[in-house]
Amino acid sequence: MGVAKEQHIVMLPLMPQCHLIPFLALANQITQRFPFKITIVTTPLNLRYLQTAASNHSPQIHFSELPLNAADHGLPPKTENTDALPLNLSRRTFGSQNTVSQHQMMALALGLEDSGRPFIWSIRPPTGFNSRDEFKPEWLPEGFEERGQGLVVRSWAPQLEIFCHRSTGAFVSHCGWNSVVESLSQGVPIIGWPLAAEQGYNAKMLVEEMGVCVEMTRGVESQISREDVKRVIEEVMDGGSKAVEMRKKAVAVGELI
């Protein structure tokens, strides 16, 4: 009889933040079920980030460095993650890669105020500004933060932890799959604003097939008003029959997840 060879999986994640961490989580899940060796291959800066995030990772998970000289590809130094791309090469709030225009941001803020609902908003500079720029008060209605109806977070927020809180009633999302799964895993219905990539397909499924989402608008160039924002928030959170049914379906999906 021959000796069985060790099963070895090589994982090569795409290089936005929203792919790196889920790949690490997937690797951990695999090693908990199977005696596989897993090697995650990525560039030096991303590798450092993953090794920090994986301080308690399974001994079956290994890392391998993929050399990258950003200058060889016309990129600024140390550009190894799509979060670090300059504005002329990337369009980025909602989610880790996207944001909205200044006009859309203003409409969203006014609609949130009109709804009368408390909120947490993890906010980024609007399109046309660098994601690392200091946030400017004029991007929001005058006195918006001072009125204290909600909490504006100008950096990363612990999204899953927020969904786990019983007071969270809905999630305004770009409908990226990571965010969809996190929201529904805790039974939180979604207010969809798909912007790019597969997000439009995700939103269509969430609305038409699963019944756990109401679409506010779609696309980076879409027109949105404060009235639109208020309307969908009330539709999902007013306690009416549709809102109750959406919550019930979201909870059912959460149990399956």
Backbone bond lengths (Angstrom), bond angles and torsions (degrees), N, CA, C in turn:
res aa  C-N    CA-C-N  psi(-1)  N-CA   C-N-CA  omega(-1)  CA-C   N-CA-C  phi
1 M - - - 1.465 - - 1.527 109.95 -
2 G 1.334 115.69 136.74 1.450 119.21 176.82 1.521 111.02 -81.25
3 V 1.313 116.44 160.40 1.466 122.13 177.95 1.522 108.66 -86.11
4 A 1.341 116.19 128.97 1.468 120.47 -179.01 1.528 110.11 -64.38
5 K 1.324 116.26 136.91 1.458 120.55 178.09 1.533 110.08 -77.66
6 E 1.328 115.53 149.34 1.459 120.78 176.95 1.530 109.23 -66.64
7 Q 1.315 116.15 133.70 1.462 120.66 177.16 1.530 109.05 -78.84
8 H 1.323 116.83 129.62 1.463 121.66 -173.15 1.525 109.26 -131.44
9 I 1.327 116.23 125.57 1.470 122.42 177.83 1.521 108.62 -110.80
10 V 1.324 116.95 131.48 1.462 122.60 173.96 1.528 107.82 -107.13
11 M 1.332 116.72 126.64 1.469 121.79 -179.19 1.525 109.04 -114.70
12 L 1.321 115.99 130.06 1.464 122.08 -179.08 1.524 108.60 -124.63
13 P 1.331 118.04 87.69 1.467 119.94 -176.83 1.528 112.33 -72.25
14 L 1.326 115.29 149.21 1.458 120.57 167.61 1.528 107.17 -61.55
15 M 1.321 117.50 162.08 1.467 118.78 -167.20 1.529 117.10 -104.43
16 P 1.337 119.19 29.36 1.461 117.41 160.42 1.523 109.68 -90.23
17 Q 1.330 115.52 157.51 1.474 120.97 -179.81 1.521 111.66 -55.70
18 C 1.344 116.22 -35.24 1.462 120.01 -174.30 1.526 112.47 -73.90
19 H 1.336 118.26 -2.98 1.462 121.24 173.26 1.518 111.57 -105.42
20 L 1.326 117.02 -34.05 1.456 120.58 -174.96 1.523 112.26 -62.68
21 I 1.322 116.88 -51.76 1.470 120.72 -176.43 1.530 111.64 -66.16
22 P 1.357 120.41 -44.65 1.469 118.96 176.57 1.538 113.10 -60.55
23 F 1.342 117.69 -34.05 1.466 119.09 177.14 1.529 110.48 -64.30
24 L 1.320 115.99 -39.50 1.463 119.46 177.79 1.527 110.45 -65.57
25 A 1.325 116.59 -41.96 1.467 120.41 177.95 1.529 110.97 -62.85
26 L 1.347 116.14 -41.13 1.462 120.28 177.98 1.525 111.05 -63.23
27 A 1.330 116.14 -42.26 1.467 119.90 178.47 1.522 111.11 -59.71
28 N 1.337 116.21 -42.13 1.466 119.93 178.25 1.523 111.58 -63.20
29 Q 1.329 116.55 -41.09 1.466 120.23 179.30 1.533 110.98 -63.41
30 I 1.326 116.62 -41.44 1.463 120.42 -179.39 1.531 110.46 -63.59
31 T 1.347 115.82 -45.13 1.467 118.37 -176.28 1.526 112.54 -70.27
32 Q 1.328 117.40 -19.91 1.465 119.68 175.40 1.527 111.89 -74.42
33 R 1.334 116.74 -19.71 1.467 120.86 -175.48 1.523 113.41 -108.42
34 F 1.334 116.80 -27.37 1.461 120.25 -173.09 1.532 110.30 -134.98
35 P 1.329 117.20 152.08 1.468 120.58 -179.76 1.523 112.26 -83.93
36 F 1.335 116.59 44.89 1.458 120.30 -177.63 1.523 110.77 -88.87
37 K 1.310 115.96 148.03 1.455 121.42 166.42 1.529 107.36 -90.48
38 I 1.322 116.76 135.05 1.469 120.80 -179.52 1.530 108.91 -123.56
39 T 1.317 116.15 132.15 1.463 121.74 173.98 1.526 108.47 -117.70
40 I 1.329 115.64 122.02 1.469 121.08 175.61 1.523 107.62 -97.08
41 V 1.330 115.41 123.57 1.470 121.60 -176.16 1.522 108.47 -107.38
42 T 1.331 117.17 125.89 1.466 120.80 176.35 1.524 108.78 -159.22
43 T 1.322 116.88 178.37 1.463 122.04 -174.60 1.534 111.23 -79.34
44 P 1.345 117.97 165.30 1.465 120.37 -170.20 1.526 115.86 -55.43
45 L 1.350 118.31 -48.06 1.466 119.80 -178.55 1.525 111.43 -67.22
46 N 1.325 116.94 -40.01 1.465 119.91 176.82 1.521 111.07 -66.59
47 L 1.319 115.68 -34.17 1.461 120.22 178.35 1.529 110.56 -63.42
48 R 1.321 115.61 -43.85 1.468 119.32 177.79 1.521 111.11 -60.23
49 Y 1.333 115.31 -42.82 1.464 120.31 179.35 1.529 110.79 -62.06
50 L 1.316 117.20 -45.71 1.460 121.27 -179.06 1.526 111.72 -65.19
51 Q 1.319 116.96 -40.24 1.462 119.85 -179.74 1.525 111.32 -64.91
52 T 1.340 116.12 -33.51 1.466 119.66 175.20 1.520 110.64 -68.43
53 A 1.338 115.62 -44.04 1.470 120.25 -179.54 1.521 111.76 -68.23
54 A 1.339 116.26 -22.86 1.464 120.94 -174.35 1.513 111.86 -106.34
55 S 1.333 117.24 36.35 1.465 120.35 -175.53 1.525 112.41 -59.74
56 N 1.339 117.08 -27.82 1.467 120.29 179.54 1.525 111.88 -113.97
57 H 1.324 116.27 32.48 1.460 119.20 -175.22 1.529 111.15 -75.19
58 S 1.299 114.41 162.96 1.466 121.56 179.55 1.530 110.63 -62.40
59 P 1.347 118.16 142.66 1.474 120.56 176.73 1.526 112.61 -64.68
60 Q 1.337 117.14 -11.91 1.467 120.15 177.36 1.529 112.01 -79.79
61 I 1.358 116.72 -9.89 1.467 121.10 -178.91 1.524 109.37 -96.84
62 H 1.322 115.73 128.23 1.461 122.24 179.40 1.529 108.80 -125.16
63 F 1.333 115.59 163.63 1.459 121.07 -178.68 1.521 109.93 -126.49
64 S 1.322 115.09 143.86 1.457 119.99 179.13 1.525 109.07 -133.32
65 E 1.315 116.17 135.45 1.461 121.20 -174.86 1.523 111.14 -87.12
66 L 1.329 115.17 131.09 1.459 122.20 175.49 1.528 107.49 -106.45
67 P 1.331 118.80 108.21 1.471 120.68 -175.00 1.527 111.30 -59.14
68 L 1.314 115.88 140.56 1.465 121.20 176.83 1.515 109.06 -146.61
69 N 1.318 116.76 122.33 1.465 122.42 171.98 1.518 107.07 -105.27
70 A 1.329 116.06 105.79 1.470 120.78 -173.86 1.528 111.82 -55.83
71 A 1.324 117.08 -37.90 1.472 121.06 -177.60 1.517 112.15 -61.61
72 D 1.332 117.45 -29.97 1.466 120.66 179.11 1.522 111.71 -64.41
73 H 1.322 117.19 -19.05 1.461 121.87 -176.99 1.528 111.96 -114.73
74 G 1.338 116.04 17.96 1.460 120.57 178.14 1.503 114.34 70.78
75 L 1.327 116.82 26.59 1.464 121.39 -178.43 1.523 110.44 -109.54
76 P 1.339 117.25 154.54 1.465 119.98 175.34 1.525 110.76 -63.34
77 P 1.339 118.06 160.68 1.462 120.99 179.18 1.535 111.87 -56.53
78 K 1.309 116.17 145.34 1.470 124.05 175.62 1.518 113.01 63.29
79 T 1.327 117.33 24.21 1.463 120.44 176.09 1.528 108.50 -93.84
80 E 1.322 115.15 94.13 1.464 120.47 -179.02 1.522 112.21 -121.77
81 N 1.318 116.12 -6.79 1.460 121.16 -178.65 1.520 107.48 -126.33
82 T 1.318 117.64 142.69 1.465 119.03 -176.99 1.529 112.25 -62.84
83 D 1.333 117.64 -21.84 1.467 119.59 175.48 1.523 111.64 -62.07
84 A 1.345 117.37 -24.36 1.459 121.45 -176.07 1.524 113.16 -94.96
85 L 1.338 117.89 1.70 1.464 119.93 -178.98 1.524 110.98 -64.75
86 P 1.340 118.53 141.39 1.464 120.72 174.44 1.520 110.54 -66.87
87 L 1.328 115.55 159.90 1.463 121.23 -173.35 1.522 113.51 -59.38
88 N 1.351 117.19 -32.73 1.466 118.46 -177.96 1.527 112.47 -72.55
89 L 1.340 116.92 -9.02 1.459 120.79 179.16 1.519 112.80 -114.32
90 S 1.320 116.77 -3.25 1.468 118.96 -174.66 1.505 110.76 -148.85
91 R 1.333 115.40 141.31 1.463 121.13 170.98 1.521 106.70 -113.08
92 R 1.407 116.49 122.72 1.435 117.96 -176.32 1.516 109.44 -118.69
93 T 3.940 129.48 -168.27 1.395 170.06 93.82 1.396 111.74 176.58
94 F 1.944 90.91 -32.41 1.470 66.94 179.27 1.511 106.51 -85.84
95 G 1.263 121.45 145.81 1.454 124.10 -177.53 1.515 109.83 69.37
96 S 1.315 116.92 -165.10 1.461 120.20 -175.65 1.519 112.47 -83.57
97 Q 1.338 118.84 -12.09 1.459 120.34 -173.44 1.520 113.75 -122.51
98 N 1.313 119.14 -11.19 1.458 120.43 -171.99 1.517 112.46 -123.88
99 T 1.325 115.03 150.60 1.446 120.65 170.60 1.524 107.03 -141.57
100 V 1.329 116.98 -176.16 1.453 121.02 -175.54 1.523 109.44 -121.47
101 S 1.336 116.09 170.93 1.462 119.83 -178.82 1.529 110.20 -74.61
102 Q 1.320 114.68 167.29 1.467 119.41 179.14 1.529 111.07 -62.59
103 H 1.339 116.67 -39.30 1.463 120.74 178.58 1.531 110.72 -64.44
104 Q 1.327 116.28 -44.33 1.466 120.37 179.64 1.524 111.21 -64.98
105 M 1.335 116.05 -39.15 1.462 120.66 178.65 1.528 110.88 -62.55
106 M 1.322 116.29 -40.61 1.464 120.81 179.03 1.525 110.72 -64.99
107 A 1.335 117.37 -42.98 1.469 121.12 178.79 1.523 111.04 -63.47
108 L 1.322 116.39 -40.40 1.460 120.51 179.02 1.525 110.65 -63.45
109 A 1.329 116.46 -42.94 1.465 120.59 179.50 1.526 111.31 -63.74
110 L 1.322 117.03 -45.03 1.466 120.62 -179.17 1.526 111.17 -65.98
111 G 1.339 116.39 -39.78 1.458 119.96 178.56 1.521 112.19 -65.51
112 L 1.330 116.86 -38.30 1.467 120.55 176.07 1.530 110.36 -61.29
113 E 1.324 116.14 -43.61 1.469 119.28 178.39 1.527 111.22 -64.33
114 D 1.328 115.85 -43.24 1.464 119.26 -178.93 1.526 112.01 -62.92
115 S 1.329 116.71 -29.84 1.472 120.06 -178.53 1.522 112.23 -70.38
116 G 1.329 116.01 -22.69 1.458 119.89 -178.74 1.520 114.08 74.88
117 R 1.331 117.64 6.59 1.465 121.23 -176.64 1.526 110.67 -92.44
118 P 1.327 117.76 140.73 1.469 119.15 170.51 1.517 109.93 -68.46
119 F 1.329 117.12 154.33 1.456 120.33 -175.02 1.526 110.69 -153.31
120 I 1.331 115.42 161.67 1.464 123.47 165.91 1.519 105.97 -119.98
121 W 1.325 117.14 127.01 1.459 122.13 -177.83 1.522 108.67 -124.48
122 S 1.314 116.57 109.96 1.462 121.90 173.37 1.524 106.71 -84.32
123 I 1.312 116.57 108.40 1.467 121.39 -163.88 1.526 111.09 -114.82
124 R 1.331 115.57 149.03 1.461 122.34 175.98 1.522 108.71 -130.03
125 P 1.322 117.94 163.42 1.464 119.78 173.58 1.523 110.65 -56.94
126 P 1.344 117.72 146.31 1.469 120.36 -179.70 1.524 111.76 -70.13
127 T 1.332 115.88 171.22 1.460 120.63 178.27 1.528 110.05 -56.82
128 G 1.322 114.78 144.86 1.455 120.10 -177.08 1.513 113.49 96.45
129 F 1.341 116.22 -8.99 1.455 121.15 177.94 1.522 109.01 -121.82
130 N 1.329 115.60 152.47 1.455 119.62 179.11 1.518 109.66 -70.12
131 S 1.328 116.35 140.04 1.458 120.62 -177.42 1.521 112.88 -63.45
132 R 1.343 116.41 -17.76 1.464 119.89 179.63 1.525 112.38 -98.33
133 D 1.344 117.01 2.44 1.465 120.54 178.49 1.521 110.71 -64.79
134 E 1.326 115.42 151.99 1.469 120.13 173.70 1.527 108.94 -67.20
135 F 1.333 116.20 136.87 1.461 119.95 -176.94 1.522 110.53 -69.96
136 K 1.342 116.08 136.62 1.463 121.46 -177.09 1.538 110.02 -103.39
137 P 1.327 118.34 130.43 1.466 121.68 -178.30 1.527 113.26 -57.11
138 E 1.349 117.54 -29.99 1.465 120.03 -176.92 1.525 113.17 -70.23
139 W 1.309 117.89 -8.35 1.464 120.57 176.20 1.530 111.26 -75.69
140 L 1.318 117.28 -13.72 1.465 122.56 179.10 1.520 109.36 -122.22
141 P 1.353 118.59 161.65 1.466 120.13 178.17 1.528 110.71 -57.55
142 E 1.308 115.85 148.39 1.470 120.50 -179.38 1.531 110.33 -58.11
143 G 1.310 116.19 128.63 1.464 120.96 178.27 1.517 114.81 76.64
144 F 1.332 117.61 10.16 1.469 121.85 -174.66 1.529 111.67 -57.96
145 E 1.318 116.69 -50.75 1.464 119.44 -178.34 1.523 111.48 -71.72
146 E 1.328 116.33 -37.47 1.459 120.36 -177.12 1.520 112.76 -64.67
147 R 1.333 116.90 -28.56 1.472 119.34 -179.33 1.528 111.87 -69.22
148 G 1.317 117.09 -19.54 1.454 120.90 168.25 1.511 117.01 71.95
149 Q 1.334 117.88 20.21 1.468 119.06 177.45 1.524 111.59 -68.81
150 G 1.338 115.11 -32.65 1.457 119.70 -179.47 1.512 111.35 -142.50
151 L 1.317 115.34 -178.87 1.457 122.59 -179.31 1.521 109.05 -111.86
152 V 1.328 116.40 121.08 1.461 122.18 176.56 1.521 108.23 -99.16
153 V 1.333 115.45 118.46 1.465 121.75 -178.86 1.520 107.76 -105.43
154 R 1.324 117.21 118.85 1.467 121.01 -175.17 1.518 112.06 -94.93
155 S 1.289 116.31 32.97 1.462 121.44 178.96 1.519 107.23 -160.40
156 W 1.317 115.79 -165.44 1.456 120.91 178.04 1.521 110.62 -63.52
157 A 1.327 116.41 143.06 1.463 121.60 175.83 1.519 109.38 -123.95
158 P 1.347 118.41 148.21 1.472 121.54 -179.08 1.523 110.56 -75.59
159 Q 1.320 116.28 82.96 1.460 122.45 -169.44 1.528 113.12 -56.68
160 L 1.326 116.81 -51.47 1.461 119.41 -177.73 1.522 111.58 -62.73
161 E 1.318 116.52 -37.99 1.470 120.35 178.31 1.528 110.68 -62.33
162 I 1.322 116.49 -37.37 1.472 120.38 177.97 1.529 110.11 -66.75
163 F 1.329 117.69 -43.27 1.463 120.79 178.67 1.530 111.63 -61.55
164 C 1.324 116.12 -30.97 1.463 120.02 -177.97 1.526 112.36 -72.02
165 H 1.316 117.79 -15.20 1.464 120.48 -179.08 1.520 110.06 -78.62
166 R 1.301 117.27 133.87 1.460 121.63 -172.73 1.527 113.11 -64.68
167 S 1.337 117.96 -19.11 1.468 119.38 -178.29 1.525 113.25 -83.09
168 T 1.330 118.12 -6.83 1.465 120.57 -179.43 1.524 109.64 -76.20
169 G 1.341 116.11 117.69 1.459 120.78 -173.34 1.512 115.15 -101.28
170 A 1.344 117.73 -22.74 1.464 121.05 -178.78 1.520 108.72 -165.53
171 F 1.322 115.18 163.90 1.457 122.05 -176.64 1.520 109.03 -132.97
172 V 1.335 117.44 117.45 1.466 121.49 173.36 1.523 107.00 -82.14
173 S 1.341 116.31 114.70 1.457 120.50 -168.82 1.521 112.58 -134.68
174 H 1.349 115.66 152.21 1.462 122.14 172.60 1.527 110.89 -78.58
175 C 1.327 117.24 -2.99 1.476 123.43 176.78 1.522 113.08 68.60
176 G 1.341 117.32 28.09 1.451 120.36 165.96 1.519 108.59 -66.16
177 W 1.321 116.53 147.95 1.468 119.00 -168.68 1.529 113.51 -64.91
178 N 1.344 117.87 -37.03 1.466 119.21 177.64 1.519 110.94 -58.58
179 S 1.334 116.12 -46.32 1.458 120.32 -178.73 1.527 111.79 -66.56
180 V 1.338 116.45 -39.06 1.465 120.61 178.26 1.526 110.50 -59.14
181 V 1.324 116.68 -47.88 1.468 120.45 -177.86 1.528 111.00 -65.04
182 E 1.330 117.19 -42.40 1.464 119.78 179.68 1.527 111.03 -62.78
183 S 1.330 116.82 -43.61 1.462 120.70 -179.31 1.521 111.82 -64.27
184 L 1.330 116.17 -50.77 1.465 119.90 -176.66 1.523 111.98 -70.63
185 S 1.330 117.81 -26.88 1.466 119.65 178.39 1.530 111.28 -60.80
186 Q 1.332 115.72 -23.36 1.469 120.13 178.79 1.529 112.38 -108.83
187 G 1.346 116.02 13.85 1.462 119.70 176.34 1.513 114.49 70.91
188 V 1.335 117.60 26.54 1.468 121.76 -178.85 1.525 109.79 -98.84
189 P 1.348 118.65 116.76 1.469 120.65 178.06 1.528 111.35 -67.46
190 I 1.334 115.20 163.17 1.461 121.27 -169.01 1.522 111.10 -119.08
191 I 1.324 115.18 139.29 1.466 122.58 167.02 1.519 105.41 -103.87
192 G 1.327 116.93 110.12 1.456 121.24 -168.73 1.522 114.38 -89.96
193 W 1.332 114.65 137.28 1.460 122.14 170.32 1.529 107.43 -137.97
194 P 1.352 117.48 73.67 1.462 119.64 -178.70 1.520 110.94 -65.44
195 L 1.334 115.59 138.35 1.460 120.82 -174.16 1.519 113.91 -116.23
196 A 1.335 117.89 -38.15 1.460 119.20 -171.56 1.520 110.02 -159.38
197 A 1.338 114.45 177.36 1.471 122.97 174.67 1.525 110.38 52.27
198 E 1.358 116.65 -132.85 1.472 120.71 -175.36 1.516 113.03 -86.53
199 Q 1.338 117.23 5.01 1.468 120.68 -171.07 1.527 113.18 -63.03
200 G 1.337 117.33 -34.40 1.455 120.25 177.88 1.520 112.21 -63.72
201 Y 1.341 116.52 -39.20 1.464 120.82 177.59 1.520 110.77 -67.10
202 N 1.343 115.79 -41.14 1.466 119.59 177.46 1.521 110.77 -59.76
203 A 1.340 115.94 -46.33 1.468 120.17 -178.50 1.528 111.30 -61.97
204 K 1.340 116.15 -41.85 1.461 120.13 179.70 1.532 110.96 -59.83
205 M 1.334 116.24 -43.24 1.457 120.15 178.60 1.529 111.24 -65.62
206 L 1.340 116.44 -42.32 1.464 120.49 -178.07 1.524 111.78 -64.28
207 V 1.340 116.44 -35.63 1.465 120.85 -179.69 1.527 111.14 -79.92
208 E 1.342 116.32 -54.59 1.461 120.40 -167.93 1.526 114.22 -84.41
209 E 1.327 117.05 -33.66 1.460 119.32 -175.92 1.526 113.65 -100.71
210 M 1.325 116.18 -35.79 1.462 119.08 -174.70 1.523 113.15 -102.03
211 G 1.329 117.12 -23.98 1.463 120.30 177.54 1.519 114.27 67.55
212 V 1.354 117.00 31.16 1.463 120.25 -177.55 1.526 112.12 -116.41
213 C 1.318 117.01 12.65 1.469 120.53 -172.56 1.523 110.22 -146.50
214 V 1.326 115.45 145.61 1.462 123.18 167.42 1.520 106.82 -119.00
215 E 1.322 117.02 130.38 1.459 120.14 -178.03 1.521 110.03 -87.88
216 M 1.340 115.57 125.77 1.455 121.60 179.31 1.526 110.88 -80.40
217 T 1.338 115.33 -48.11 1.457 123.28 177.20 1.512 105.91 -167.84
218 R 1.334 117.58 -178.29 1.467 118.58 175.82 1.515 110.38 -148.87
219 G 1.333 115.49 149.24 1.455 121.40 176.33 1.513 113.47 94.17
220 V 1.337 114.68 152.77 1.466 119.88 -179.01 1.525 112.34 -75.02
221 E 1.333 117.79 -19.45 1.462 120.96 -177.60 1.527 112.43 -103.57
222 S 1.312 117.53 8.82 1.464 120.14 -172.93 1.522 111.81 -69.46
223 Q 1.322 114.33 151.64 1.458 121.20 174.12 1.524 108.52 -88.44
224 I 1.318 116.74 132.46 1.458 121.11 -179.60 1.524 108.37 -139.61
225 S 1.321 116.87 139.29 1.460 121.36 -179.68 1.516 109.94 -117.95
226 R 1.318 115.50 164.29 1.468 119.85 177.77 1.525 110.62 -62.01
227 E 1.344 115.94 -31.87 1.465 120.11 178.41 1.529 111.40 -65.21
228 D 1.345 116.17 -39.61 1.467 120.32 177.09 1.523 110.85 -60.42
229 V 1.316 115.25 -45.18 1.468 120.73 -177.83 1.523 110.51 -63.16
230 K 1.320 116.17 -48.54 1.467 120.19 -179.80 1.524 110.96 -60.55
231 R 1.330 116.70 -42.01 1.468 121.06 -176.90 1.526 111.97 -60.28
232 V 1.338 116.79 -47.65 1.465 118.06 -176.17 1.522 111.66 -72.51
233 I 1.327 116.99 -33.60 1.470 119.06 176.25 1.522 110.23 -61.68
234 E 1.321 116.58 -44.53 1.462 119.95 178.95 1.524 111.31 -65.96
235 E 1.332 116.82 -36.86 1.459 120.72 -179.69 1.527 111.91 -61.64
236 V 1.335 115.75 -36.86 1.466 120.42 -176.77 1.527 112.04 -87.86
237 M 1.338 117.29 -23.81 1.462 118.69 -169.52 1.520 115.09 -124.16
238 D 1.351 118.56 7.37 1.467 118.95 -173.72 1.524 114.25 -82.18
239 G 1.333 117.33 -2.68 1.472 119.11 179.08 1.508 114.04 82.63
240 G 1.345 117.53 2.76 1.459 121.02 177.80 1.518 111.42 -73.80
241 S 1.335 115.36 179.09 1.467 119.80 -173.97 1.525 112.20 -61.32
242 K 1.354 117.84 -38.63 1.459 120.20 -179.72 1.521 110.67 -66.58
243 A 1.333 116.63 -43.00 1.462 120.70 179.84 1.527 110.80 -63.12
244 V 1.329 116.06 -42.81 1.465 120.59 179.75 1.524 110.64 -63.38
245 E 1.337 116.74 -41.54 1.464 121.12 -179.25 1.533 111.02 -66.79
246 M 1.334 116.55 -40.21 1.464 120.37 177.71 1.518 111.15 -61.36
247 R 1.319 116.01 -45.01 1.458 120.50 179.65 1.531 110.78 -62.94
248 K 1.333 115.47 -41.74 1.473 120.10 -179.73 1.532 110.07 -62.00
249 K 1.335 116.78 -43.38 1.468 120.24 179.79 1.529 111.35 -68.15
250 A 1.331 116.21 -37.78 1.471 119.34 178.36 1.528 111.18 -64.65
251 V 1.318 116.42 -39.24 1.471 120.84 177.86 1.533 109.73 -64.48
252 A 1.333 116.42 -41.26 1.473 120.16 179.42 1.528 110.87 -62.54
253 V 1.332 116.76 -41.68 1.464 120.36 177.69 1.537 109.61 -65.21
254 G 1.332 115.76 -40.13 1.461 120.23 178.51 1.516 112.07 -58.93
255 E 1.320 116.80 -38.54 1.465 120.25 178.85 1.528 111.16 -66.22
256 L 1.329 116.39 -36.41 1.463 119.68 176.94 1.528 111.35 -68.06
257 I 1.338 115.97 -39.70 1.463 119.86 179.29 1.526 110.70 -65.70
